[in-house]
Amino acid sequence: MIIATTPYLEGKRITKYLGIVSGEAILGANLFKDIFAGIRDIVGGRSAAYEKELKKAKEIALNEMAEKALFLGANAVIGVDLDYETINLGSGNMLMVSASGTAVYSEE
């Protein structure tokens, strides 16, 4: 499955537009990760725990979107957009990633 952020596929001809597909992932980061991320924010640097969770959420959202496209008979998704949000619940944060694009069938 080709997944592209562009509105076309270079060197390929899109023969069918099959509709909009999307995938979502919401993952919780536990309290200890939140505490260590807060400390890391104070002293500077990157939060490896959050980066790992964010990468995991992105992969889940993209895979879910690709599965929906495959179900429609697509062999590619074009115009893919990724959105990231943090939801603060007071007791911790939730990471939300959504991916959406247009499922298409293309030929060379």
C-alpha positions in Angstrom: 0.0 0.0 0.0 1.5 3.3 -1.1 0.7 6.1 1.4 1.5 9.6 0.2 1.0 13.2 1.4 0.9 14.4 -2.2 -2.3 14.7 -4.2 -0.9 12.4 -6.9 1.5 9.5 -7.4 4.5 10.4 -9.6 4.8 8.0 -12.5 1.4 6.4 -11.9 -2.0 7.0 -13.2 -4.9 7.1 -10.8 -7.8 5.2 -12.3 -10.3 5.1 -9.4 -11.0 7.4 -6.5 -12.6 5.2 -3.8 -13.3 7.7 -1.1 -12.0 9.2 2.1 -10.4 6.9 4.7 -9.2 7.6 8.2 -7.6 6.0 11.1 -7.4 7.1 14.7 -5.4 6.2 17.8 -5.7 7.4 21.3 -3.1 6.2 23.8 -2.6 7.0 27.4 0.7 7.8 28.9 1.0 6.6 32.5 1.6 8.8 35.5 5.4 8.0 35.8 5.9 8.9 32.2 4.1 12.2 32.8 6.2 13.0 35.9 9.5 12.2 34.1 8.4 14.2 31.0 7.6 17.1 33.3 11.1 17.0 34.8 12.6 16.7 31.4 10.7 19.8 30.3 12.1 21.7 33.2 15.7 20.7 32.6 15.4 20.6 28.8 15.8 17.8 26.4 13.6 15.3 24.6 11.1 13.0 26.3 11.8 9.6 24.9 8.7 8.1 26.6 6.4 10.5 24.8 8.2 10.2 21.5 7.8 6.4 21.7 4.1 6.6 22.4 3.6 9.2 19.7 5.4 7.0 17.1 3.2 4.1 18.2 0.0 6.1 17.9 1.0 7.3 14.4 1.7 3.8 13.2 -1.7 2.6 14.5 -3.5 5.4 12.8 -1.8 4.9 9.5 -2.3 1.1 9.6 -6.0 1.5 10.4 -6.4 4.0 7.5 -4.5 1.6 5.1 -6.7 -1.3 6.2 -9.8 0.7 5.4 -8.4 1.6 2.0 -7.5 -2.0 1.2 -11.1 -3.0 2.1 -12.4 -0.5 -0.5 -10.0 -2.1 -3.2 -7.4 0.6 -3.1 -3.7 0.1 -3.6 -2.7 3.6 -2.4 -3.9 6.5 -0.2 -3.1 10.0 -1.4 -3.3 13.5 0.2 -2.6 12.0 3.7 -2.9 14.4 6.6 -1.7 13.6 10.1 -3.1 15.5 13.1 -1.8 15.3 16.6 -3.5 16.3 19.8 -2.9 16.0 23.6 -5.9 15.6 25.8 -5.3 16.6 29.4 -7.5 14.6 31.7 -6.2 16.0 35.0 -4.9 12.5 36.1 -2.7 12.2 33.0 -2.5 13.0 29.3 -3.9 11.1 26.3 -2.1 11.2 23.0 -4.4 11.3 19.9 -3.3 10.9 16.3 -5.6 10.8 13.4 -4.7 10.1 9.8 -6.9 10.7 6.8 -6.6 10.6 3.0 -8.2 9.6 -0.3 -8.2 5.9 -1.1 -7.3 5.3 -4.8 -6.4 2.6 -7.3 -3.5 3.4 -9.5 -1.7 1.8 -12.4 1.8 2.4 -13.9 
